[in-house]
């Protein structure tokens, strides 16, 4: 960030100008007392004209190092990968999840842990899209635990997660990838999905986006 600094010489000139005007006023008064009003007035006019032409020196800019704020703990920086599988393997899943990220990972785990990684990512995208839509709660946990929305939720709670399983590790990685928009999903705009072995009535009025394994996604 640049910061303006002003030259001290400009300030000094302004101070000199102020003193010069004061001196000029005194000179006029003395000249009037001495009977030399015309000559003194000419000197004052010349001094005023000279001071009126003072131009401030250009503003000087100095550079200062910009310190960026640290990213939130649950954010994962973008990482180059040639495939979603490779990216999943590169994402750090060792840290503790926030409550909201745990809800997102839980939805992935219980709803799609047997699906391909792209299917798991699509489920995560659907939860995130709902949280951004005014028709649904404005948080991951609000969306996932909303009544009659996800079949694995019982009495407003998720079942116990096997946190030592490879499926949970993948779910955490997918949650971070989706949350930080690190990989493009075919269900990017989806807010609905269902299994392909059922045909809910509401699906007739929605726009079908894609099918990934056993899940069909809509907006």
N, C-alpha and C positions, 0 to 999 in steps of 0.2 A: 504494500500500500504506500503511495507517495504522499508526502506531507508537504505543505507550502511553508517556506521560510522566507522572511523578508530581510533585505539588506539593511544593515545598521546605518549605512551611509545615507539612505533615503530618509531615515528617521532624523539623522543629524542635520540634513539639509532643511527638513521641515522645521526643526527647532531653531536653526539659524534664521529661517524666514520669519518666524514669529518674533525673534529678538530684533531683527532688522526693522520690521514694521513698528515695533515699540520705539526703537531708536529714532525712526523717521518721524513718528508723532511728536517725540520730544524736541526734535530739531525744529519742527514747524513752530512749536510753541516758543522756543527760544528765539527763533528768527523773527516772530511777530513782536516779541518784547524788544528786540534790537532794531526793529524797523526794517528787517530784510525779508519780508514775507514772500515776495515774488521769487527770489533766488532759492529760498528754502523749499518753496512749493515745487519748483522745477526739479530739485534734487530728489524729493520724495516721489514724484511721478516717475523719474528714471529708475529709482530703486524698485518701485512697485512693478514696473514693466519688466525689469530684469528678473524679479522673483516669480512673476506670473508664467515665465517660460521654463521653470524647473519641471523636469519630467522624471517621475519615479523610475528607479532602475528595474529591469525585468525581474519577475518572480523567479526564484531559484528553487528547483525541485531536488529533493534528496530521496534516495531509495532506502526502504527498510524491509527486512525479511518478513514474509508473511507466514505465520504459523497456522496451519490448518487444524481444526479440532479433530480429535480422535474419533474414529468410527465407533458406533455402538457395539457392544460386546457380541451380540448375536448376528452381526452382519459378516458376510463372507466376501472378500474381495473377488472381483472377476478373475477367472483363471482360464487360460487357453487349454482347450482339449479338443481332440478330433472326434469324440463321440460322447454321448451322454453317459455311457458306462464308464468311460475313462474319467469324466468329470466327477462322477459319484465317488470314484476311488481317490480322487485328489482332494475332496472337501474334508476339512477337519471336523470330525464329529465327537471329539473328546470332551469338549466343554459342556457345562450344564445348559440346558435349554430354558428359556423363559417360559412362563405359563402359556403365553399365546403360541409360541413355536411348538410347545409340547402338544397343544391341541391340534395344530396343523399336522405334525408328524403322526399323531394318533389316528387322524382321519385316513392318512395314507396307509398306515400299518393295518388298521382293521378293515378298511374298505377295499384295499387293492394290493396287499402284500404278495399275493400270488400272481399279480399281473406283471407284464413287462415293465421296464423302467419308464417307458414313454406313457404307459397307462397310469402309473403311479404319479407321474408329473402332471398329467391331465386332471387327476382327482385333486391334487394340490392347487392347481390353477383355478378349478371351480370354486373351491373354498375361498381363495383369495379374491376372486371376482365378486363373489357374494358379499364379502366384507366391504367391498368398495361400492356396492349398490345399495341405494337407500331402501330397497324393498326388504333387506335382510339386516340382521344385527351388524354393527360396525366393528366387530373384532372376530378373530379366528375362533376363539372359544364360543362366542355367541352364535356363530354360524354352525359350528359342529354340534353343539349341545342343544340347539333349538329343537323344540318338541316335534316329533314325527318327521324328521328330516333324514336322519341316518339310522339305519336299522340296528347298528351295533350299540347305540346309546340306550341305556336303561335308567329310567328315573333321573334323567339329567346328568348321568355320569358315564364315563367310559370304563370298560372293563380293565383289568390289570394287564399291563404290558410286560412281555418277557424281554426285559431290557438287556439281557445277555445274548440275544439272538442276532443273527446276521440280518434278518428282516428289519429289526428295529434300527440297526445301524444304517441300512439303506434308506429307511423312512426318514431318519434325521437328515441324511445328506440331501435327499430329494426336497425336504421341507426348506432347507437353506437355499438350495438352488432356485426353487420357485419363489421364495420370499425375496431374494435378491435379483430375480429376473436374469439368471445366468444362462438360461437355455430356452430356445424357442419351443413352444408347445403347439401341437395341432389343435388343442382345445383352448387356445389363448382367450377367447371371448365367452367360453362356456359358463353357464350358471345353473345348468341342470345336467343330470346324467342318470341312466338306469342300466341294469343288466339286460343283456340281449334275450334272456329267456322270459322276460315279462314285457308287457306292452301297456304302460299306464295311459289313462285317458288324456292326461295333460300333454303327452308327447305329440298329439295330433296338431296342436296349435303352436308348436315351437319349431324353430329352424334347426334342422339337424346339421351339425358341424362335421363330426367324424365318429368312427367306431374304432376303438383300440382294444383288441382282444375281446373280452366279454362286455365291455362298457360302451354305451352310445352316448355321445355328448351333444347338448343343444344350447342354444341361446334364445 
